[in-house]
């Protein structure tokens, strides 16, 4: 069937451009359904950046759902097939999997390479085989599951609209630190679910059943140090990207404050959250360029 496409300059309903658009819409649905903090930060970006970030998030989320939600006997095979589709989309510019296809388009546009993608899938595979981490496996897991995601997002911030270009090493280091911080904060607030539902313990030497306030304080301080290091590089980002990153960093620091104020004995049984109204206030503050707004309890 032929006719005018959704965009005026396309006259073939099966054109690659139209498929790109449909794939991107699917990725936008994924981020809308699954993310609040990340999704809020993305909404503060220009349209083109926002679309690329949604494509990255959707790819990451699908892989995460395979190992965290599905967890079937064939989860490793499902993950392998999805990874193969992502590789196909990156190298061949097409995949029948719309999320992989959208990610491939973003990767080609902003310069996301296999050097970023392969460590991510290696970490996802660890979730199927590693229940308790030591220092080395934890570092490898955080690098693949979070630090390279920070680099992918940086590639969008720097290269969207201009084509692939090498990333500034200082900015890349800041992006990795921010990704690591967000991942470790998520580990902290999901301690109970990871241990009870998934049988995992991410932090080396931490027994969720015997967690102490001192251990929580140490972990919180480590996350704060990562966020502070990342904030030191934010001025190198485009203006709208600075607003987005500052907002998500504020939300995660707010979350850290709430985690720190929660007794260790209760942390494993309670998923600490930042209220939606407070997240909105963080966004409004950064949009307005102000530096302090009292958080809503």
N, C-alpha and C positions, 0 to 999 in steps of 0.2 A: 504493500500500500504506500503510495507516494502522495505528497502534498506539502504544504508549507510547514516547516518546523517551528518549534517554540520561539526560536530567535529568528528575526526577520531575514538574515542573510543565509539561512540554511533552508533548503527546499527538500530535504530527504529525511524522513522520520527515523531512518536507521543510521544517520550520519554519526561519526565518532564524536563530534561536538555535542550532539544531543545526548549521546550515551554518557559523555563526561558530565553533563549537567544533571542527568538522572542519578548517576553514581554519587555526585557531590551532595545531592538532596538526600540520598540515603544516609550518608555520613552525618549530615546535619541532624537527621532524626536520632541517630545514635547519641550524639552529644546532648541533645535536648532531653532525652529520656534518662540518661545516666548521670549527668554531671550538673552540680549547682555551682560550686566554687570555680572550677575550670571553665564551665560554660559562661558564668558571669564575666570572667576575665576576657573570654573570647568575644563577647558581645561589645566590649569596649574598643575592639580593633576595627580598622577599616575593613570594608566588605571582602576585599581580596585576601587579606591576611586571615580574616575570620574563617573563610572557606578552607584555606589550607590547614589551619589549626584543627578544624573539625575533621578533616580527612586524616590527620595524624591521630587524633584522639580515637576515632572510630576504629582504625586499624589496631591500635593498642588495646582498646576495649574488647574487641572480638577475641583476640588472643587471650586476654585475661579471663574472659568468660569461659573459654574452653578449659582452662586449667583450674579455675576457681568455682565456677557454677556447674558446668557439665560434669567434669571429672569422671567420665565413664571409662570403662576398661580400654576403649580405643581412643582415649583422649590424645595420646601421643601421636597416633596416626592422623587424627583430625587436625592437630596442631601442625604436623608436617605438611599436610595438604594445603592448609591456609598459608603457611610460610612459602610454599612453592608458588602459590598464586600471587603472593606479594612480590616475589622475585620475578615472576613472569611479567607482572604489570610494570615493574621497574625497568626491565630490560626490553620487553617487547611492546610496551605501550598499550597493552590490552589484557584484561582478565574478565572472565564471565562472572567472577565474584565482584559485586559492585563496590564493596568497601576496599578490597585490594586494588581495584581499578582506580578509584578516586585517590588512594594513597600514591599509587604509581604516578599519576598525573602531577601530584604535588611534588613528589620526589624529583621528577624530571625538571619541574619548573624552578625549584629553589635550591637544588643541589644536595638532596639527601642521598647518601651513598650506602652501599652494603656495609661499610665500616661502622655505620650507626645501626643499621637494621639487624644485622646478624647477632650482635651481642644481646639485643633485645630478645630475640627468639631463644637464644641460649639460656637467658634467665627464666623465661617462661617454661622452658623444658625442665629447669631445676625444680620448679614448683611441683612437678610430677614425680620427682625422684628424691628430693632432699627435704627431710622433715626438721632437722636441727642444724643450724649453721655454725661454723666456726668463723674466726676472723677473716680468713681468706675467702671462703665461699660467700660470706656476707658482703664483703667488698665487691666481689665479682657480680653478685646478684644485684646490688644497688646500682652498680655501674650500668649493667645491661637493662635493668627494668626502669631506671629513672634518669641517670645522668645523660645517656644518649638521647632520651626524649627531650631533655632540656636543649641539647644541641640541635635536634630537629626543629624545635620551636624557634630557636635563634636563627636558623637558616631561613625560616619564614619571615621573621622580623627584618632581617637584613636584605634578603634577596627577592622578596615578593615584588613583582613588577619590574625587576631589573635583571633577572636571570641569574643562574648559579655563579657564585664567586666564593673564594676561600673565606672562612670565618676568622675574625680577629682572635688570636689565642687568648687574650685577656677576657674578652666577652664570652668565649667558649668555656673557659674555666668557671666564670660566674654562672653560666647557664647550667653547667654540670652540678655545681654546688647547690643551686636552687632546686634542681630536680631531685638531688639526694635528700635535701631537707624535706621536701613534700612527701617523698616516699617514707622516710623514717617517721614523720608525723603520722602518716596513715597507719604504719605499723603500730605506733603507740596507742592510737584510739581503737584499733582492731585487735588488740591483744587477745581478748577473750574469744572472739569469733575464729581467729586463726588457730588458736589452740584447741578449742572444743569442736568446731565444725570441720576444719581442714587438717587438724593434727600437725600444725606447723608452729615452729618457734624461730622467728627471724633473728632477734638480737642475741648474739653469742653470750653464753653464760647467764642468761636471764630465765628464771623459772617463773612462769606466770602465776603459779599457785603460791609462790613465796616472794612475790614482788615487794620491794621496800620503797618507802618514800625517797630515800637517798638514791636508789637506782633510777627512779623516775626523774629526779632532779638532774642527774648526770646525763640521761638521755635527752632531756629537754634542753639542757645547755648545749649539747652537741648540735641539735637542730638549730638553735638560735645562732650559733657560730656560722653554720652553713648559710643561713639567710642573710646574716650581716655581710659575709664575704660576697654574696651575690649582689646585695644592694649597692656595694661599692662600685659595681660595674654598670649599673642600670643607666647612668647618664649617657652611655655610648649607644643606647637604643633610639630608634625613631620615637617621636613624641607620643603617639598613640600606643605604641608598644610599651613605653615607660609607664603610662597610666595603667595599662592592663597588668603588667608584671607587679607594679607597686600594689595594686588592689589585691591580687592573689596572695602576695607576700603578707599584706596586712591581715588577710583572713586567716592565713596559716599561723601567724604570730598570735592572733587572737585565740585560735584553737589551742596553741601551746600554753597560753595563759590559763585556759580553762582546764587543760590536762594537768598542769602543775598544781592547780587548786583542788584537784580531785584526789582524795586519799588513795594510795597505792592499792589498798585492800579492796577498793570499790572500782578501780579502773578496769579490771578485766571483765566486770559484769555490767559495764555501762559504756555505751558508745557516745563519747563527748561530741557535741555539735556546736556550731556557731549559728544562731538564729538567722533566718533569711533577711529580716529587717536590718540586722547588724551588718550583714554582708552588703546590703544595698547602701548603707551609710558609708562603709569603706569605699565603695565605688564612687559615690557622690563626692566624698571628700577629695579623692584623687582627681576626679574630673574637674573640680573647682580649684585644685591646686592648694588646698588648705592642708595644714599639717596636724591638726588635732580635732577630733570629734569624740565626745564621750560615747563609749560603746553602750549599746542597749543590752541590759542583762539578759 
